Amino acid sequence: MKRALICGVSGQDGAYLASFLLQRGYDVSGTSRDVRSASFENLMRLRIREKVSLLSVNPTDFPSVQQAIEKVEPDEVYNLAGQSSVGLSFERPVETMESISVATLNLLEAIRSTKRATRFFNPASGECFGDTGGKPADEGTPLRPESPYAVAKAAAFWLVASYREAYSMHACSGILFNHESPLRPERFVTKKIIRGAWRIANGSREKLHLGNLSIKRDWGWAPEYVQAMLQMLQQPEPQDFVIATGETQELTEFLDAAFSFFGLKWQDHVVTDPELIRPADLAVSMANPEKARRVLGWKAEHKMRDVVRMMCEDVKQQEGG
């Protein structure tokens, strides 16, 4: 039985990955900053809370990370903790940098010090590419991050590449483009839109306040993306992969899909709020996931409108109406 350690097991990706690994027969341990106070709502929702061994770990504190690695002795480590909101990174840049880049360095160094053949997965981000001039980004596209979040993710990406080269570690980065699910918290625009449309359909007279409506993103289905994470760590040699659907849509198309599900026109209920415009915002995010298809045999089965439909069906089931 393989042992996996998931850092940030209570988040969207961490919870889905834990469920997927348990189905594959893994012994799964997961970390949170404070196990005693954490709700682990996502694990409970997936009905796996009691199947995951939980540890309190501060990812920015090296002794805490090292102790967890030595205790679990994992075959695979998935680094899914860290501040994950681009917008929030402008408000909390130091926290963002530490929780992503410093935490990644601590994990790499802790794994190296044990001298075990532990494999390491790092979640890089499509945001790292910045403006690609309208060309889909692949594994060879230069990184030009435009937000504190993207800068932190880029730093973590290069740390992984450095440790892989210097110490022959089986460490790799999945360059993940936007991926959504019902487990997203409402501070993410996708969940904000879904729940806003549901409330309005059920009688709320509110206006949904959003920032830049013209941004374009590649939106996928989170449960599929965690499968790619596992597949990457099973490769004989560590490689980085772009993980995305390969299709890009404007936020207005996401709005149209969500509000149409509830029989509404988004134009009647959405207003642009200048206070929600970020200091810098990536206009267009485009991806080329051909290498993942060719090498991993991985392909996104669900595209943006599928994702919206499933998230809308979930909120309707959970909340009624």
N, C-alpha and C positions, 0 to 999 in steps of 0.2 A: 504494500500500500504506500503510494507516494504521499509525502507531507508537503502541504502548501501553506505559506504564510501570506495573508492578504493584509497589507497596511491600508487602513481606511475602509474596513469591511462594512461599515454602516452606511456608506454612500451608495449612490445609484449603481455604479460599476462594480463596487466591492460586493454588494449584496447579490447581484446577478451572477458574478463570477463564482462566489461561494456556492450558490445553488447549482451552478453548472459543474463545478469540480466535485461536489458531493455526489451528483448523479454519475460521475465518472469514477467513483470509488476512492476519491482522495480523502485523506485525513486533513481537515481544514482548520487552521487557526487564524484568528483575525485580531487586529489591533484597533484600539480607540484611545484617545488621550486619557479618558477616565471611564473605565468599564462600569464603575458603580453608579455614575450619574447619567450615562448615555442611555437613550431610550431603545436603540436598535429597532426602531419602528419598521425599517425596510426588511430586516431579517425576520421579524415576526410576520410581516405581511406575506413573505414568501414561505412561511412556515418552516424555517430552518434555524431559528434562534437557539434551540437547544442542541443542535447538531454541530455548532461551531464553537471551538474552544477560544475564549476571549482573553486578551491580555491588555493591560494598561501600558501604553508606550507613548512617550513624547518624541516624535520623529526628529525634532531639532536638538535633542539631547543625546549625544553619542553613547554614553554608558547605558541609557535606557534602551536604545536600539540594539546595542551589542548584547545586552542581557537577553532580549527577546530572541535574537538569532541563535544564541547559544542554548537557550532553553528548548526551542522548538526543533532545532536542527533540520530546517526545511530543505526539501529537494528543489523547491521553486519558491521564489519571492515575487509578489506582485505589488508594486509601489503605487497604490491608488489613493493615497491620502493627499492632503494639501488643499489650499484655497483654490476653488475651481471656477470662479466667476471672473470673466474679463472685466465687467463693469466695476465690480467690487475692488479689483486690483488697483484701480486709480485712487480709490479711497484708502486702501490699506496696502501700499506697495511693499513696505518692509515685511509685513506678515506674509504677504504673497511670496516674496523672494525666499524667505527663510523656510516656509512650509513646503516649498517645491524644490528649490535647488539645494539648500543645506540638508534637507531631509534625504534627498537622493544621494548626496555625498556620504552621509552617515550610514545609509544602508549599504552602499558599495564598499565602504571601508570596513564595516562590520563583517560582511560576507568574505571579503578578502582576508581578514584576520583569522577567520576560522579554518581557512585552508580546505574547506569542503568544496565539492563540485556543485555548489548551489547555482541554479540558473535564475536570472534576474530579468523581470519585465518592467520597463519604464514607459509610462504614458506620455509621449510627446503630444503636441497639438498642431492642427492645421493652421492655427493662428501664428505659429512660428514663421511661416513663409511670408507673411505680410502681403503686399501687393505684388502679384506675379505678372502684371501686365496683360491680364486676360488669358493667360496660358494655364492649363491644369498643372498643379504641382505634383511632382513625383519624388522619388528618393534622392534624386540628384539636384533638385532645385535648391538654390541658396536660401538660407534663412535670413529674413529681414523683419524681425519682430517689431510690432508697433504699439504694444501695451506692456505694462509691468508684468502682467500674466504671461504674455508671449515671451518676454525677455527671460523670465524665470524658467519657463519650459525649454527655451533654447539652451540655457545654461545647463539644465539637467540633461538634455540630449547630448551635449558635448562631453559632459562628465562620464556618461555611459560609454560613449565612443572611446574616451581616453582610457578608462579602466579596462575595456575590452582589448584595446591594443597593448597597453602596458603590462597587464597581468594575465592575459589570455582567458579572461572571464567570459562565461557564456551569458553576456548581458546584451539586451537589445531594446530598441524603442519602437513602439507602435505609434506612428504619427496619425493620431486619431482626429478625424474631422467631427463636426457636431453630431452627436448621437443622443437621442431623447427616449423617454419612457414615462409611464405614470409615476415612477419613483423620483422624478425630478422635483426639487423644492420650487416653490412659487416665485422665488427671486429670479429664476431663469425665465426669459421672455416666452419661451414655448409653453411652459406650464401656466404662466400668467395669462397668456392668450386663451388657452383651453378653458381654464376655470372662469375667466372673465366672460367668455362666450356662454358658458353654461349658466352662470348667474343671471345674465341678461335674458337668456331664453326662459328662465324661470321667474321673470318678473322684476328683476333689478333695473332701476332707471339710471344706473351709473354710466359714465363714459369711461372707456378703457384708455388710460394714458400710456402712450408708448413713445420711444425716441425715434431714431432714424428708421423710416419704413422702407427705404430703398436698398438696404443692405441685402446681399445675396449670399446664401450659405448652402452647403451640402449637408442635408439632414438625414441621418440614418436611425436605425432601431438598436438601442443599447444592448439588448440580450444577444444580438448577433455579433456585436463588436467584442464582447468578452470571449466568445468562441475563438475569435482571431488571436486574442492574447495567448490562450492555451496553445493554439497551433504554432505560434511563433516560437514558444519555448520547447517544442518537440523537434525542431529542426536540428540536423547534425551540427551545423555551424550557425553562430549567432548572426542575424541580419536584421536590418531595420526595414519596416514596411509602412507604406501609406495605407490607412484603413478608412474607406469612404464608400459612398454609393457611386460616385462618378457623375452625379447629376446635381446641378446648382439651380436654386430657385430664389426669387425675391421674397422678402418677408411678407409682402402683400399677398403672395400666393399662399403662404402658410395661413395668413389671416382668412383668406377666402375659403380655404378648405375647412378651417375650424368653424367659422360662423355659418357656412353653408350646411354643415352637419346638423346644426340646430335650427335650420330654416331661416337664417338671418343674413343680412348684408352687412359686412363689416364697416362699410363706409358710413353707415348710420350710427355707429356706436364707438368708433375709435377716433381719438384726437392725438395729434402730435404735440408732445410736451417738450419745450426747449430745455427744461431742467434735466431731462433724461438723455440728452445728447452727450455722448462721451467726449472727453478732450481729444481723443483720436479713435477712429473706428475703421476697421478694415471694411472696405466697400464691397469687395467681391472675393469669395473664397471658392476656389475650384481645385478639384483633385483628380489624379489619375491613379486608380488602384490596381492597375494591370499586373504589377509584380505580385501582389497578394493573390490574385486569381491564378496566375501562372505557377507560382512556387508553392503557395499554401493550399490552393484549390478553394480559396475563400472568396465568396461573392455576396454582396448585400442583396438579400431577397426582398427586403421591404424598402420602398422609397418614401419620399416626403409625405405624399398623400396617404399612404398606408399608415405611416407613423401617426399622423394627425387623427385618422379614423380610429386607431386603436386607443390613443390617449383620450379621445372624446367618448368612446364606448366605455372606457374604464371609469371616467368621472361620472358618467351617467349611471353606471352600475353602483358605484360607491355612494353617490349622493342622492340618486333618484331624480326623477323629473325628465 
